[in-house]
Amino acid sequence: MRLKAQRILVQLIVLLSFIVPAQAETQPDWNSFIDGVRVEASAQGISQATLNAALNDIQPIDRVIELDRRQPEGTITFAEYMERRMPPALIAEARRNYDEHLPLLISVSEIYGVDPEAVIALWGHETRFGSYTGGFDVIAALATLAWDPRRSDFFRRELMHALKILDEGHITKEKMVGSWAGAMGQSQFMPSSFMGYAVDWDKDGRRDIWTTRGDVFASASNYLASYGWELDEPWGAPVNLPAGMGASQSGHDSPQPLQAWLDAGVTFMGAAPAIAADEPTTLAMPAGEGGPAYLVFSNYRVILRWNRSDYFAMSVVRLADEIVTR
Ligand SMILES: [Ca+2]
């Protein structure tokens, strides 16, 4: 009996000796992790003053880990999603914001070639026109996710970009707020998107997607333009499918000319959109088999580069339509 207990104890110790170093290897303690970030950022040329301001009193945020572990809402239907995302109050607010900011939107559109209603629709869906930008300290949220082993490489790169943004003086640490996953400001750009696409529209030396409207609109427009937005082109339209065609033909990886879909027997439910017969076209069926079907064009797929979800893209193009169709 005593021998057996000893054996179990030995096994337990052996087991622990495997578990404990393995854990330590994938996740250092918080302070060592932050020291490592400091060394790497410093090697990338980020100033000590910025690193002190950003990292001296930083603590991990438990809530960020909780949100990251949360199971995706798999049960919400397309119809429920659209109903939730497009309440009449949001549509009214979108129209009001469009009217209010139209001179600025037109100036931005003249430079970037992106339709103002698409910019307002994205802005409305992302942050309710700038009113909900997320209350998380971006540096602390990204550091927490970079420290957590699940997607540490991705978030460590984003953290380095975020430190660089602070270092360049675009925003102060206190005002650098965003979502729990580090999507920042009124356009909800990840730091890497900020680096690639954020614009200093008002030429004050700062790319301020937190508080400067022009910078927000121009940054979102620059992002869409970079992925090939085409001014004044329709996003797509609802269609009837011929027998034998369905969800297995939906998806956005292999566009075919619009004419090929029409030749296969697809018909528009309303008037045919004004677009060339050779326009690269894909089939969107956000609700899956038996649900509504849409032939969609290049601009729709540009929205998917912002967020790879048919639900999201549909909510943006529909809101844009509501803004200009009154
Ligand atoms: Ca600016």
Boltz pocket constraint, residues with backbone or C-beta under 6 A from the ligand:
constraints:
  - pocket:
      binder: B
      contacts: [[A, 199], [A, 200], [A, 201], [A, 202], [A, 203], [A, 204], [A, 205], [A, 206], [A, 207], [A, 208], [A, 212], [A, 215]]
      max_distance: 6.0
